[in-house]
Amino acid sequence: MRRKPIALLLGGIAAAGLSLSALAADTVTVPKEALPHTKPIFAVTPAAPTPAETGKQIAFSRKRGNCLACHAFPNVQAQMPGSIAPPLVAMKLRYPNKSVLRAHIWNAMKFNPNTAMPPFGKHKILTKEEIDKVVDFLYTL
């Protein structure tokens, strides 16, 4: 391996406009015009939440779905998960037809007149679109 003379190295430093004292300092100031560009090459846009992710937010919101008040969910660490309604597990197996699950959320009283579950759609607690997103979330359980 051939070593380059120190003079060549020092000459390169001088050509770059740096002094030995600048090299010894903690920081080196580089002129802005020496930078190749100041704007990012591309911007990363965060991905929009999926309908299931939005449905989870609606279901867990105390002001919207508030499903945790009555139902327990798998793999969810809640302070006090509900115990007065069935746990929401294996929803695809329990409701192979999404429209039946949607109808339960829309108006559970249609299937059980004595239910404590509010008719989220019938009483306009949630919109049709919000109920669809909650159903998408429940299908992930």
N, C-alpha and C positions, 0 to 999 in steps of 0.2 A: 504494500500500500504506500503510495507516494504522498507525502505531506506538502501542503501548500505553505509557502512562506508567510510569516505573520504580517509582513509588509503588505502583501496582497489582500489579506483579510482587513487590515486597518484601512487600506485604500478603498475597499468596498464600503466600509462604514462611513468614511469621509464622503464618498460619492453619494451616499444615501442621505447625507445631511445630518448625521448624528455625531455627536461628540462622545469621547470616552466617558465624560462625566454624565452624559445622558444615559449611557448604558449602565452605569453604576447606580443611577437613581432608581427609586422604587417604581416610578411611573415615567412613561415616555409620551409626550404629546405628539400626535401625528396630525398633520394638517388635513382638514376635511377634504380638500381637493385630491389628496393622495389616496383616498378610499375609492374603490372601484364603483360603488353605488351606495346610495344611502337609503333607498327604498327596498322593502323586501321583494324577493323575486316572485313569490306567490303568497297569498293569504290563505290560512286554513280557516274554513268556516265550520263551526260546530254542526254536527248532524242534528237534524230535527228529531225530536223524540218520536218513537213509533207509536201507533195507536194503543198498543198494549202498555207502553210506559206511561202514556197520558192517562189511560184507564186506571192504572195503579195509583197515580196521583189523585185522581177523582175518588177512587174507592177508599183511600186512606185519609182523605181530607175530612176534617170534622165539620166543615161548613158545606160539604157537597154530599158525598156518598156515605161517609161515616160507617163503613161496613165493619170496622174493627170493634165498634160498640157492641155488636151482637155475635159476630162470627170470629172464629179462630182461623188463622192462615198458616200453611206450612212454611217453615223457615223464616218466619217474621218474628222479630223480637219486639213485642209490644209490652207496654207496662202492664196493662190489664186486658188481654184479648177477651172478646165476648164469649159467653158460654150459653146464651139463651137460644141460639140458632145453630144449625148444623155447621161443622167446620167446612171451609171451602177447600176441599182437596179432591183430586182426581176428577176435575170438572168435565173433561172431555169424555170420560167413561160414564159419568152420571148423566150427562146431557149430550149425547152424540149429535143431537140436532141443535144447532146454535139458536135457532128461532124459539125453541121451547125455553131455553135459559133466558133469552131476551124477554120473552113474555112474562116469566116469573119476576124479573126485575121491574118490568113495566107496571105490572099489577098482580102482585102475589095473592091478593084477595080472590082473584078469579079461580085459583087452584085450591085455596084454603081460606074460607071466609073469616076464620078465627085467628089468622096469622097476625103477628105483631110487626111484620115487615111492612114499611110504608110503600104505597104504590108510587114508585119514583117517577114513572112516566105519566100516569094518569093524573097525579097531582102536580105535575110540572116541576118536580124537585130537580130532575135532570132532564136535559134535552134528549131527543132521539140519538143525536150524534154522540153525546156523552155516554149514554147507555150502551151503544155499540162499542165504544172504547173500553168500557168496563167489562163487557162480555169478552172482548179480545184479551184483556188481562186475565180474566178468570180462566180462559182456555189455556193459559200458560201454566196453571197450577196443576 
